[in-house]
């Protein structure tokens, strides 16, 4: 929620109050009803990005490593035994 609040900091003042079971979000300034929905959507988008990054971080690291080795002129060995 903090990431989404930061994204919306230019549109209105956002205060996040974490609780035990519920996180409370207060919007001040020129906030209207639709802005609350947009903030909720942004929070959901941020959580999806975090979940995907956790799920794909190993694969992304392997891709970056192979790209860097390739840029250095190293030949990498694929699992099927063929060099790339």
Phi and psi in degrees as GROMACS dihedral restraints (atoms count N, CA, C in turn):
[ dihedral_restraints ]
;  ai    aj    ak    al  type     phi  dphi    fc
    3     4     5     6     1   -63.6    20    10
    4     5     6     7     1   -37.5    20    10
    6     7     8     9     1   -64.4    20    10
    7     8     9    10     1   -43.3    20    10
    9    10    11    12     1   -64.7    20    10
   10    11    12    13     1   -39.7    20    10
   12    13    14    15     1   -62.4    20    10
   13    14    15    16     1   -38.7    20    10
   15    16    17    18     1   -64.4    20    10
   16    17    18    19     1   -40.7    20    10
   18    19    20    21     1   -61.0    20    10
   19    20    21    22     1   -37.0    20    10
   21    22    23    24     1   -89.4    20    10
   22    23    24    25     1     1.6    20    10
   24    25    26    27     1   -62.1    20    10
   25    26    27    28     1   -25.0    20    10
   27    28    29    30     1   -79.6    20    10
   28    29    30    31     1   -18.8    20    10
   30    31    32    33     1   -92.4    20    10
   31    32    33    34     1   -36.0    20    10
   33    34    35    36     1  -162.8    20    10
   34    35    36    37     1   172.2    20    10
   36    37    38    39     1   -85.5    20    10
   37    38    39    40     1   127.4    20    10
   39    40    41    42     1  -120.4    20    10
   40    41    42    43     1   129.0    20    10
   42    43    44    45     1  -121.8    20    10
   43    44    45    46     1   125.4    20    10
   45    46    47    48     1  -105.8    20    10
   46    47    48    49     1   126.2    20    10
   48    49    50    51     1  -120.0    20    10
   49    50    51    52     1    95.7    20    10
   51    52    53    54     1   -68.6    20    10
   52    53    54    55     1   141.2    20    10
   54    55    56    57     1  -127.7    20    10
   55    56    57    58     1  -172.9    20    10
   57    58    59    60     1   -66.6    20    10
   58    59    60    61     1   -54.5    20    10
   60    61    62    63     1  -110.9    20    10
   61    62    63    64     1   -17.5    20    10
   63    64    65    66     1  -135.6    20    10
   64    65    66    67     1   141.0    20    10
   66    67    68    69     1  -103.8    20    10
   67    68    69    70     1   126.9    20    10
   69    70    71    72     1   -99.1    20    10
   70    71    72    73     1   134.6    20    10
   72    73    74    75     1  -123.3    20    10
   73    74    75    76     1   126.8    20    10
   75    76    77    78     1  -112.3    20    10
   76    77    78    79     1   129.7    20    10
   78    79    80    81     1  -110.5    20    10
   79    80    81    82     1   128.5    20    10
   81    82    83    84     1  -125.6    20    10
   82    83    84    85     1   168.4    20    10
   84    85    86    87     1    94.0    20    10
   85    86    87    88     1  -135.4    20    10
   87    88    89    90     1   -90.1    20    10
   88    89    90    91     1    32.4    20    10
   90    91    92    93     1   -76.5    20    10
   91    92    93    94     1   136.0    20    10
   93    94    95    96     1  -117.8    20    10
   94    95    96    97     1  -179.4    20    10
   96    97    98    99     1   -61.9    20    10
   97    98    99   100     1   -36.7    20    10
   99   100   101   102     1   -69.5    20    10
  100   101   102   103     1   -27.7    20    10
  102   103   104   105     1   -65.8    20    10
  103   104   105   106     1   -33.4    20    10
  105   106   107   108     1   -63.8    20    10
  106   107   108   109     1   -41.2    20    10
  108   109   110   111     1   -65.9    20    10
  109   110   111   112     1   -39.8    20    10
  111   112   113   114     1   -64.1    20    10
  112   113   114   115     1   -39.1    20    10
  114   115   116   117     1   -64.2    20    10
  115   116   117   118     1   -41.6    20    10
  117   118   119   120     1   -62.8    20    10
  118   119   120   121     1   -41.5    20    10
  120   121   122   123     1   -64.2    20    10
  121   122   123   124     1   -41.1    20    10
  123   124   125   126     1   -64.2    20    10
  124   125   126   127     1   -39.7    20    10
  126   127   128   129     1   -62.2    20    10
  127   128   129   130     1   -41.3    20    10
  129   130   131   132     1   -64.9    20    10
  130   131   132   133     1   -42.9    20    10
  132   133   134   135     1   -61.0    20    10
  133   134   135   136     1   -43.3    20    10
  135   136   137   138     1   -63.0    20    10
  136   137   138   139     1   -41.8    20    10
  138   139   140   141     1   -65.4    20    10
  139   140   141   142     1   -38.6    20    10
  141   142   143   144     1   -62.3    20    10
  142   143   144   145     1   -42.1    20    10
  144   145   146   147     1   -62.0    20    10
  145   146   147   148     1   -42.8    20    10
  147   148   149   150     1   -63.2    20    10
  148   149   150   151     1   -45.8    20    10
  150   151   152   153     1   -62.6    20    10
  151   152   153   154     1   -42.9    20    10
  153   154   155   156     1   -66.3    20    10
  154   155   156   157     1   -38.7    20    10
  156   157   158   159     1   -63.1    20    10
  157   158   159   160     1   -41.5    20    10
  159   160   161   162     1   -63.8    20    10
  160   161   162   163     1   -42.3    20    10
  162   163   164   165     1   -69.5    20    10
  163   164   165   166     1   -36.8    20    10
  165   166   167   168     1  -106.3    20    10
  166   167   168   169     1     6.9    20    10
  168   169   170   171     1   -64.3    20    10
  169   170   171   172     1   -37.3    20    10
  171   172   173   174     1   -65.6    20    10
  172   173   174   175     1   -45.9    20    10
  174   175   176   177     1   -64.3    20    10
  175   176   177   178     1   -42.4    20    10
  177   178   179   180     1   -61.9    20    10
  178   179   180   181     1   -39.8    20    10
  180   181   182   183     1   -63.4    20    10
  181   182   183   184     1   -39.5    20    10
  183   184   185   186     1   -65.5    20    10
  184   185   186   187     1   -41.2    20    10
  186   187   188   189     1   -64.1    20    10
  187   188   189   190     1   -44.7    20    10
  189   190   191   192     1   -63.8    20    10
  190   191   192   193     1   -42.2    20    10
  192   193   194   195     1   -61.5    20    10
  193   194   195   196     1   -45.3    20    10
  195   196   197   198     1   -64.1    20    10
  196   197   198   199     1   -38.6    20    10
  198   199   200   201     1   -65.3    20    10
  199   200   201   202     1   -42.3    20    10
  201   202   203   204     1   -67.2    20    10
  202   203   204   205     1   -41.3    20    10
  204   205   206   207     1   -64.1    20    10
  205   206   207   208     1   -40.3    20    10
  207   208   209   210     1   -63.9    20    10
  208   209   210   211     1   -40.0    20    10
  210   211   212   213     1   -65.5    20    10
  211   212   213   214     1   -28.3    20    10
  213   214   215   216     1   -84.2    20    10
  214   215   216   217     1    -4.6    20    10
  216   217   218   219     1    92.3    20    10
  217   218   219   220     1     5.4    20    10
  219   220   221   222     1   -76.7    20    10
  220   221   222   223     1   144.5    20    10
  222   223   224   225     1   -96.9    20    10
  223   224   225   226     1   132.2    20    10
  225   226   227   228     1  -101.5    20    10
  226   227   228   229     1   151.7    20    10
  228   229   230   231     1  -101.7    20    10
  229   230   231   232     1   119.1    20    10
  231   232   233   234     1   -77.7    20    10
  232   233   234   235     1   163.4    20    10
  234   235   236   237     1   -63.7    20    10
  235   236   237   238     1   -26.2    20    10
  237   238   239   240     1   -82.3    20    10
  238   239   240   241     1     1.0    20    10
  240   241   242   243     1    94.8    20    10
  241   242   243   244     1    -9.3    20    10
  243   244   245   246     1   -88.6    20    10
  244   245   246   247     1   136.2    20    10
  246   247   248   249     1   -77.7    20    10
  247   248   249   250     1   150.2    20    10
